[in-house]
Structure formats: structure tokens, C-alpha cells
Amino acid sequence: MNIAVLITTHQRPKMLKTLLSQIYEQCLGFCTVQIIIAVDGSQPGYEGVVNYLEKKFPENYFLVIPPLHGGKQKYWELVTML
């Protein structure tokens, strides 16, 4: 089974890493997961998330970090870009 997960986030690297861990545990051996993450203009702090993605989803992730926070007004532009 193939699954694609689109996650948008802002200033929540620890929660994101927890979510990714839960996705990994749920799908281990049962499915292939493609992770697409849009970090909406957050400050630095996502290095741990990137390291986790490289370790657990080495070829199945796409991470976008726009330079500015767009909020709800820019949400659909960001999702459409992905």
C-alpha cells in the first residue's frame, strides 16, 4: 500500500517529529509512505526533523520551508505549490 501524507506546520518541530515517528511506527512493514511537509516560515529548529526524515524516509520525503509566514491567507498557495 502506498500512502502520501501532506503536513503543514509552523513553529512546532517537536510535535512534527513526534507525528513522523507515529506515522513511521504505524506503517512499518505494511506500506510505503511519502511525506510532504510545508514549514510555514518558521524560525530555525527543524534540523532534528530533517535528520529524522533522512534516517527513516530517506527517499520518500519532500520538505518546503518558505522564507515568510503566510498564515491562513497563503495556505492554499503553499498547498498548491506542493
Biopython code that builds the backbone (N, CA, C, O; Angstrom):
import numpy as np
from Bio.PDB.StructureBuilder import StructureBuilder

atoms = [
    (1, "MET", "N", (0.836, -1.164, 0.000)),
    (1, "MET", "CA", (0.000, 0.000, 0.000)),
    (1, "MET", "C", (0.889, 1.237, 0.000)),
    (1, "MET", "O", (1.880, 1.293, 0.728)),
    (2, "ASN", "N", (0.537, 2.225, -0.812)),
    (2, "ASN", "CA", (1.256, 3.495, -0.873)),
    (2, "ASN", "C", (0.400, 4.594, -0.267)),
    (2, "ASN", "O", (-0.792, 4.697, -0.557)),
    (3, "ILE", "N", (1.014, 5.412, 0.575)),
    (3, "ILE", "CA", (0.314, 6.500, 1.244)),
    (3, "ILE", "C", (1.134, 7.769, 1.091)),
    (3, "ILE", "O", (2.357, 7.746, 1.223)),
    (4, "ALA", "N", (0.455, 8.881, 0.811)),
    (4, "ALA", "CA", (1.105, 10.194, 0.788)),
    (4, "ALA", "C", (0.502, 11.022, 1.916)),
    (4, "ALA", "O", (-0.717, 11.063, 2.081)),
    (5, "VAL", "N", (1.354, 11.676, 2.687)),
    (5, "VAL", "CA", (0.916, 12.488, 3.812)),
    (5, "VAL", "C", (1.409, 13.910, 3.593)),
    (5, "VAL", "O", (2.608, 14.138, 3.434)),
    (6, "LEU", "N", (0.483, 14.871, 3.585)),
    (6, "LEU", "CA", (0.811, 16.285, 3.463)),
    (6, "LEU", "C", (0.639, 16.924, 4.832)),
    (6, "LEU", "O", (-0.443, 16.874, 5.416)),
    (7, "ILE", "N", (1.705, 17.525, 5.342)),
    (7, "ILE", "CA", (1.690, 18.143, 6.662)),
    (7, "ILE", "C", (2.102, 19.605, 6.513)),
    (7, "ILE", "O", (3.147, 19.908, 5.938)),
    (8, "THR", "N", (1.276, 20.504, 7.033)),
    (8, "THR", "CA", (1.673, 21.906, 7.115)),
    (8, "THR", "C", (1.887, 22.230, 8.586)),
    (8, "THR", "O", (1.144, 21.759, 9.447)),
    (9, "THR", "N", (2.906, 23.037, 8.872)),
    (9, "THR", "CA", (3.225, 23.324, 10.263)),
    (9, "THR", "C", (3.880, 24.700, 10.384)),
    (9, "THR", "O", (4.390, 25.260, 9.414)),
    (10, "HIS", "N", (3.846, 25.216, 11.593)),
    (10, "HIS", "CA", (4.501, 26.496, 11.898)),
    (10, "HIS", "C", (4.953, 26.470, 13.347)),
    (10, "HIS", "O", (4.132, 26.365, 14.258)),
    (11, "GLN", "N", (6.256, 26.565, 13.560)),
    (11, "GLN", "CA", (6.856, 26.649, 14.891)),
    (11, "GLN", "C", (6.553, 25.439, 15.786)),
    (11, "GLN", "O", (6.354, 25.607, 16.989)),
    (12, "ARG", "N", (6.516, 24.232, 15.227)),
    (12, "ARG", "CA", (6.234, 23.029, 16.017)),
    (12, "ARG", "C", (7.164, 21.867, 15.657)),
    (12, "ARG", "O", (6.673, 20.786, 15.329)),
    (13, "PRO", "N", (8.479, 22.047, 15.704)),
    (13, "PRO", "CA", (9.366, 20.957, 15.292)),
    (13, "PRO", "C", (9.256, 19.712, 16.170)),
    (13, "PRO", "O", (9.339, 18.598, 15.653)),
    (14, "LYS", "N", (9.074, 19.866, 17.471)),
    (14, "LYS", "CA", (8.974, 18.690, 18.342)),
    (14, "LYS", "C", (7.703, 17.901, 18.059)),
    (14, "LYS", "O", (7.729, 16.671, 18.005)),
    (15, "MET", "N", (6.582, 18.614, 17.877)),
    (15, "MET", "CA", (5.325, 17.929, 17.567)),
    (15, "MET", "C", (5.406, 17.245, 16.207)),
    (15, "MET", "O", (4.877, 16.148, 16.031)),
    (16, "LEU", "N", (6.062, 17.884, 15.251)),
    (16, "LEU", "CA", (6.224, 17.303, 13.919)),
    (16, "LEU", "C", (7.043, 16.020, 13.990)),
    (16, "LEU", "O", (6.688, 15.016, 13.371)),
    (17, "LYS", "N", (8.129, 16.054, 14.739)),
    (17, "LYS", "CA", (8.960, 14.856, 14.870)),
    (17, "LYS", "C", (8.181, 13.721, 15.535)),
    (17, "LYS", "O", (8.332, 12.561, 15.149)),
    (18, "THR", "N", (7.355, 14.041, 16.524)),
    (18, "THR", "CA", (6.508, 13.033, 17.170)),
    (18, "THR", "C", (5.525, 12.440, 16.168)),
    (18, "THR", "O", (5.345, 11.223, 16.114)),
    (19, "LEU", "N", (4.890, 13.300, 15.375)),
    (19, "LEU", "CA", (3.949, 12.826, 14.358)),
    (19, "LEU", "C", (4.634, 11.916, 13.346)),
    (19, "LEU", "O", (4.099, 10.866, 12.989)),
    (20, "LEU", "N", (5.813, 12.315, 12.883)),
    (20, "LEU", "CA", (6.551, 11.489, 11.924)),
    (20, "LEU", "C", (6.915, 10.132, 12.516)),
    (20, "LEU", "O", (6.856, 9.112, 11.829)),
    (21, "SER", "N", (7.283, 10.123, 13.769)),
    (21, "SER", "CA", (7.600, 8.870, 14.455)),
    (21, "SER", "C", (6.374, 7.970, 14.508)),
    (21, "SER", "O", (6.479, 6.765, 14.282)),
    (22, "GLN", "N", (5.214, 8.543, 14.802)),
    (22, "GLN", "CA", (3.977, 7.763, 14.861)),
    (22, "GLN", "C", (3.603, 7.215, 13.489)),
    (22, "GLN", "O", (3.165, 6.070, 13.375)),
    (23, "ILE", "N", (3.771, 8.022, 12.453)),
    (23, "ILE", "CA", (3.496, 7.548, 11.086)),
    (23, "ILE", "C", (4.431, 6.389, 10.745)),
    (23, "ILE", "O", (3.996, 5.371, 10.206)),
    (24, "TYR", "N", (5.696, 6.546, 11.056)),
    (24, "TYR", "CA", (6.681, 5.503, 10.775)),
    (24, "TYR", "C", (6.311, 4.202, 11.484)),
    (24, "TYR", "O", (6.329, 3.133, 10.874)),
    (25, "GLU", "N", (5.979, 4.291, 12.765)),
    (25, "GLU", "CA", (5.626, 3.099, 13.548)),
    (25, "GLU", "C", (4.372, 2.419, 13.000)),
    (25, "GLU", "O", (4.317, 1.191, 12.938)),
    (26, "GLN", "N", (3.367, 3.196, 12.602)),
    (26, "GLN", "CA", (2.116, 2.644, 12.091)),
    (26, "GLN", "C", (2.302, 1.918, 10.763)),
    (26, "GLN", "O", (1.629, 0.922, 10.498)),
    (27, "CYS", "N", (3.207, 2.413, 9.936)),
    (27, "CYS", "CA", (3.347, 1.874, 8.581)),
    (27, "CYS", "C", (4.500, 0.894, 8.425)),
    (27, "CYS", "O", (4.672, 0.318, 7.351)),
    (28, "LEU", "N", (5.275, 0.696, 9.448)),
    (28, "LEU", "CA", (6.457, -0.154, 9.365)),
    (28, "LEU", "C", (6.107, -1.532, 8.809)),
    (28, "LEU", "O", (5.392, -2.305, 9.448)),
    (29, "GLY", "N", (6.615, -1.832, 7.623)),
    (29, "GLY", "CA", (6.406, -3.130, 7.002)),
    (29, "GLY", "C", (5.075, -3.319, 6.305)),
    (29, "GLY", "O", (4.873, -4.332, 5.635)),
    (30, "PHE", "N", (4.154, -2.362, 6.445)),
    (30, "PHE", "CA", (2.822, -2.510, 5.859)),
    (30, "PHE", "C", (2.596, -1.624, 4.640)),
    (30, "PHE", "O", (1.782, -1.949, 3.777)),
    (31, "CYS", "N", (3.304, -0.521, 4.569)),
    (31, "CYS", "CA", (3.041, 0.404, 3.476)),
    (31, "CYS", "C", (4.276, 1.256, 3.193)),
    (31, "CYS", "O", (5.212, 1.322, 3.990)),
    (32, "THR", "N", (4.246, 1.898, 2.041)),
    (32, "THR", "CA", (5.266, 2.861, 1.668)),
    (32, "THR", "C", (4.652, 4.242, 1.852)),
    (32, "THR", "O", (3.551, 4.511, 1.372)),
    (33, "VAL", "N", (5.366, 5.106, 2.546)),
    (33, "VAL", "CA", (4.838, 6.430, 2.862)),
    (33, "VAL", "C", (5.687, 7.501, 2.199)),
    (33, "VAL", "O", (6.915, 7.481, 2.289)),
    (34, "GLN", "N", (5.024, 8.434, 1.534)),
    (34, "GLN", "CA", (5.694, 9.614, 1.024)),
    (34, "GLN", "C", (5.265, 10.773, 1.920)),
    (34, "GLN", "O", (4.070, 11.027, 2.073)),
    (35, "ILE", "N", (6.215, 11.464, 2.503)),
    (35, "ILE", "CA", (5.958, 12.555, 3.422)),
    (35, "ILE", "C", (6.232, 13.881, 2.712)),
    (35, "ILE", "O", (7.316, 14.089, 2.168)),
    (36, "ILE", "N", (5.253, 14.763, 2.723)),
    (36, "ILE", "CA", (5.392, 16.094, 2.147)),
    (36, "ILE", "C", (5.114, 17.087, 3.271)),
    (36, "ILE", "O", (4.022, 17.099, 3.839)),
    (37, "ILE", "N", (6.103, 17.916, 3.590)),
    (37, "ILE", "CA", (5.985, 18.837, 4.709)),
    (37, "ILE", "C", (6.211, 20.262, 4.226)),
    (37, "ILE", "O", (7.182, 20.548, 3.526)),
    (38, "ALA", "N", (5.304, 21.147, 4.608)),
    (38, "ALA", "CA", (5.457, 22.570, 4.354)),
    (38, "ALA", "C", (5.580, 23.271, 5.700)),
    (38, "ALA", "O", (4.613, 23.354, 6.457)),
    (39, "VAL", "N", (6.759, 23.769, 5.988)),
    (39, "VAL", "CA", (7.012, 24.501, 7.227)),
    (39, "VAL", "C", (6.793, 25.972, 6.898)),
    (39, "VAL", "O", (7.601, 26.578, 6.193)),
    (40, "ASP", "N", (5.720, 26.541, 7.397)),
    (40, "ASP", "CA", (5.268, 27.874, 7.007)),
    (40, "ASP", "C", (6.098, 28.984, 7.655)),
    (40, "ASP", "O", (5.680, 29.590, 8.642)),
    (41, "GLY", "N", (7.268, 29.238, 7.092)),
    (41, "GLY", "CA", (8.089, 30.368, 7.503)),
    (41, "GLY", "C", (8.561, 30.350, 8.942)),
    (41, "GLY", "O", (8.753, 31.412, 9.533)),
    (42, "SER", "N", (8.750, 29.194, 9.517)),
    (42, "SER", "CA", (9.183, 29.100, 10.906)),
    (42, "SER", "C", (10.640, 29.478, 11.072)),
    (42, "SER", "O", (11.408, 29.508, 10.110)),
    (43, "GLN", "N", (11.001, 29.762, 12.298)),
    (43, "GLN", "CA", (12.384, 30.040, 12.656)),
    (43, "GLN", "C", (13.168, 28.724, 12.611)),
    (43, "GLN", "O", (12.572, 27.649, 12.545)),
    (44, "PRO", "N", (14.505, 28.806, 12.646)),
    (44, "PRO", "CA", (15.304, 27.579, 12.682)),
    (44, "PRO", "C", (14.900, 26.687, 13.858)),
    (44, "PRO", "O", (14.355, 27.161, 14.855)),
    (45, "GLY", "N", (15.173, 25.412, 13.724)),
    (45, "GLY", "CA", (14.831, 24.471, 14.788)),
    (45, "GLY", "C", (14.343, 23.148, 14.219)),
    (45, "GLY", "O", (13.958, 22.249, 14.967)),
    (46, "TYR", "N", (14.360, 23.029, 12.908)),
    (46, "TYR", "CA", (13.863, 21.824, 12.260)),
    (46, "TYR", "C", (14.984, 20.867, 11.860)),
    (46, "TYR", "O", (14.748, 19.925, 11.103)),
    (47, "GLU", "N", (16.198, 21.094, 12.358)),
    (47, "GLU", "CA", (17.327, 20.225, 11.995)),
    (47, "GLU", "C", (17.079, 18.789, 12.445)),
    (47, "GLU", "O", (17.397, 17.853, 11.712)),
    (48, "GLY", "N", (16.520, 18.601, 13.630)),
    (48, "GLY", "CA", (16.206, 17.265, 14.129)),
    (48, "GLY", "C", (15.178, 16.559, 13.273)),
    (48, "GLY", "O", (15.247, 15.345, 13.080)),
    (49, "VAL", "N", (14.218, 17.321, 12.757)),
    (49, "VAL", "CA", (13.200, 16.760, 11.869)),
    (49, "VAL", "C", (13.850, 16.300, 10.571)),
    (49, "VAL", "O", (13.562, 15.207, 10.085)),
    (50, "VAL", "N", (14.721, 17.125, 10.009)),
    (50, "VAL", "CA", (15.409, 16.771, 8.764)),
    (50, "VAL", "C", (16.255, 15.516, 8.967)),
    (50, "VAL", "O", (16.248, 14.620, 8.122)),
    (51, "ASN", "N", (16.971, 15.447, 10.066)),
    (51, "ASN", "CA", (17.774, 14.251, 10.359)),
    (51, "ASN", "C", (16.896, 13.013, 10.469)),
    (51, "ASN", "O", (17.259, 11.950, 9.964)),
    (52, "TYR", "N", (15.745, 13.139, 11.122)),
    (52, "TYR", "CA", (14.827, 12.006, 11.271)),
    (52, "TYR", "C", (14.294, 11.573, 9.906)),
    (52, "TYR", "O", (14.230, 10.379, 9.613)),
    (53, "LEU", "N", (13.915, 12.535, 9.078)),
    (53, "LEU", "CA", (13.415, 12.214, 7.739)),
    (53, "LEU", "C", (14.481, 11.489, 6.920)),
    (53, "LEU", "O", (14.181, 10.507, 6.241)),
    (54, "GLU", "N", (15.705, 11.960, 6.981)),
    (54, "GLU", "CA", (16.785, 11.329, 6.219)),
    (54, "GLU", "C", (17.045, 9.906, 6.688)),
    (54, "GLU", "O", (17.440, 9.048, 5.899)),
    (55, "LYS", "N", (16.824, 9.660, 7.961)),
    (55, "LYS", "CA", (17.059, 8.329, 8.517)),
    (55, "LYS", "C", (15.904, 7.369, 8.230)),
    (55, "LYS", "O", (16.136, 6.234, 7.813)),
    (56, "LYS", "N", (14.670, 7.807, 8.449)),
    (56, "LYS", "CA", (13.503, 6.916, 8.369)),
    (56, "LYS", "C", (12.806, 6.914, 7.012)),
    (56, "LYS", "O", (12.232, 5.901, 6.613)),
    (57, "PHE", "N", (12.851, 8.031, 6.305)),
    (57, "PHE", "CA", (12.202, 8.153, 4.992)),
    (57, "PHE", "C", (13.209, 8.689, 3.981)),
    (57, "PHE", "O", (12.966, 9.733, 3.377)),
    (58, "PRO", "N", (14.335, 8.002, 3.781)),
    (58, "PRO", "CA", (15.450, 8.586, 3.032)),
    (58, "PRO", "C", (15.136, 9.079, 1.621)),
    (58, "PRO", "O", (15.698, 10.086, 1.189)),
    (59, "GLU", "N", (14.274, 8.410, 0.910)),
    (59, "GLU", "CA", (13.979, 8.836, -0.466)),
    (59, "GLU", "C", (12.516, 9.201, -0.645)),
    (59, "GLU", "O", (12.062, 9.418, -1.768)),
    (60, "ASN", "N", (11.775, 9.270, 0.451)),
    (60, "ASN", "CA", (10.331, 9.467, 0.352)),
    (60, "ASN", "C", (9.850, 10.695, 1.104)),
    (60, "ASN", "O", (8.775, 10.678, 1.702)),
    (61, "TYR", "N", (10.639, 11.760, 1.078)),
    (61, "TYR", "CA", (10.151, 12.979, 1.718)),
    (61, "TYR", "C", (10.501, 14.196, 0.884)),
    (61, "TYR", "O", (11.471, 14.212, 0.127)),
    (62, "PHE", "N", (9.679, 15.204, 1.052)),
    (62, "PHE", "CA", (9.866, 16.481, 0.376)),
    (62, "PHE", "C", (9.567, 17.558, 1.410)),
    (62, "PHE", "O", (8.467, 17.592, 1.962)),
    (63, "LEU", "N", (10.516, 18.427, 1.679)),
    (63, "LEU", "CA", (10.385, 19.445, 2.709)),
    (63, "LEU", "C", (10.496, 20.823, 2.077)),
    (63, "LEU", "O", (11.460, 21.115, 1.370)),
    (64, "VAL", "N", (9.500, 21.668, 2.336)),
    (64, "VAL", "CA", (9.479, 23.035, 1.814)),
    (64, "VAL", "C", (9.451, 23.989, 2.998)),
    (64, "VAL", "O", (8.612, 23.857, 3.888)),
    (65, "ILE", "N", (10.372, 24.955, 3.010)),
    (65, "ILE", "CA", (10.384, 25.966, 4.065)),
    (65, "ILE", "C", (10.415, 27.338, 3.396)),
    (65, "ILE", "O", (11.490, 27.862, 3.107)),
    (66, "PRO", "N", (9.231, 27.926, 3.148)),
    (66, "PRO", "CA", (9.196, 29.270, 2.562)),
    (66, "PRO", "C", (9.811, 30.286, 3.537)),
    (66, "PRO", "O", (9.786, 30.062, 4.747)),
    (67, "PRO", "N", (10.356, 31.386, 3.034)),
    (67, "PRO", "CA", (11.034, 32.341, 3.911)),
    (67, "PRO", "C", (10.112, 33.136, 4.832)),
    (67, "PRO", "O", (10.544, 33.588, 5.892)),
    (68, "LEU", "N", (8.857, 33.311, 4.447)),
    (68, "LEU", "CA", (7.933, 34.111, 5.236)),
    (68, "LEU", "C", (6.718, 33.299, 5.670)),
    (68, "LEU", "O", (6.276, 32.391, 4.967)),
    (69, "HIS", "N", (6.192, 33.641, 6.832)),
    (69, "HIS", "CA", (4.970, 33.004, 7.335)),
    (69, "HIS", "C", (3.781, 33.559, 6.572)),
    (69, "HIS", "O", (3.535, 34.765, 6.589)),
    (70, "GLY", "N", (3.040, 32.682, 5.902)),
    (70, "GLY", "CA", (1.896, 33.122, 5.115)),
    (70, "GLY", "C", (0.574, 33.019, 5.835)),
    (70, "GLY", "O", (-0.388, 33.695, 5.473)),
    (71, "GLY", "N", (0.515, 32.168, 6.867)),
    (71, "GLY", "CA", (-0.729, 32.006, 7.619)),
    (71, "GLY", "C", (-1.851, 31.469, 6.755)),
    (71, "GLY", "O", (-1.618, 30.899, 5.689)),
    (72, "LYS", "N", (-3.062, 31.657, 7.226)),
    (72, "LYS", "CA", (-4.237, 31.152, 6.514)),
    (72, "LYS", "C", (-4.395, 31.781, 5.136)),
    (72, "LYS", "O", (-4.892, 31.143, 4.208)),
    (73, "GLN", "N", (-3.975, 33.023, 5.009)),
    (73, "GLN", "CA", (-4.137, 33.721, 3.728)),
    (73, "GLN", "C", (-3.322, 33.080, 2.616)),
    (73, "GLN", "O", (-3.747, 33.080, 1.461)),
    (74, "LYS", "N", (-2.165, 32.538, 2.944)),
    (74, "LYS", "CA", (-1.281, 31.939, 1.937)),
    (74, "LYS", "C", (-1.307, 30.411, 1.947)),
    (74, "LYS", "O", (-0.583, 29.772, 1.183)),
    (75, "TYR", "N", (-2.139, 29.824, 2.810)),
    (75, "TYR", "CA", (-2.165, 28.368, 2.969)),
    (75, "TYR", "C", (-2.385, 27.655, 1.636)),
    (75, "TYR", "O", (-1.624, 26.751, 1.290)),
    (76, "TRP", "N", (-3.412, 28.048, 0.888)),
    (76, "TRP", "CA", (-3.729, 27.335, -0.353)),
    (76, "TRP", "C", (-2.672, 27.550, -1.421)),
    (76, "TRP", "O", (-2.445, 26.669, -2.250)),
    (77, "GLU", "N", (-2.035, 28.686, -1.416)),
    (77, "GLU", "CA", (-0.930, 28.888, -2.368)),
    (77, "GLU", "C", (0.199, 27.913, -2.071)),
    (77, "GLU", "O", (0.805, 27.351, -2.983)),
    (78, "LEU", "N", (0.475, 27.718, -0.792)),
    (78, "LEU", "CA", (1.524, 26.794, -0.387)),
    (78, "LEU", "C", (1.158, 25.365, -0.744)),
    (78, "LEU", "O", (1.989, 24.633, -1.281)),
    (79, "VAL", "N", (-0.066, 24.956, -0.459)),
    (79, "VAL", "CA", (-0.514, 23.596, -0.765)),
    (79, "VAL", "C", (-0.517, 23.365, -2.273)),
    (79, "VAL", "O", (-0.120, 22.295, -2.734)),
    (80, "THR", "N", (-0.952, 24.337, -3.031)),
    (80, "THR", "CA", (-0.968, 24.214, -4.484)),
    (80, "THR", "C", (0.443, 24.078, -5.045)),
    (80, "THR", "O", (0.669, 23.360, -6.019)),
    (81, "MET", "N", (1.388, 24.776, -4.421)),
    (81, "MET", "CA", (2.781, 24.701, -4.857)),
    (81, "MET", "C", (3.316, 23.284, -4.719)),
    (81, "MET", "O", (4.137, 22.846, -5.525)),
    (82, "LEU", "N", (2.855, 22.568, -3.702)),
    (82, "LEU", "CA", (3.353, 21.211, -3.479)),
    (82, "LEU", "C", (2.776, 20.284, -4.526)),
    (82, "LEU", "O", (3.068, 19.088, -4.521)),
]
sb = StructureBuilder()
sb.init_structure("model")
sb.init_model(0)
sb.init_chain("A")
sb.init_seg("    ")
for serial, (resi, resn, name, xyz) in enumerate(atoms, 1):
    if name == "N":
        sb.init_residue(resn, " ", resi, " ")
    sb.init_atom(name, np.array(xyz, "f"), 0.0, 1.0, " ", f" {name:<3s}", serial, name[0])
structure = sb.get_structure()
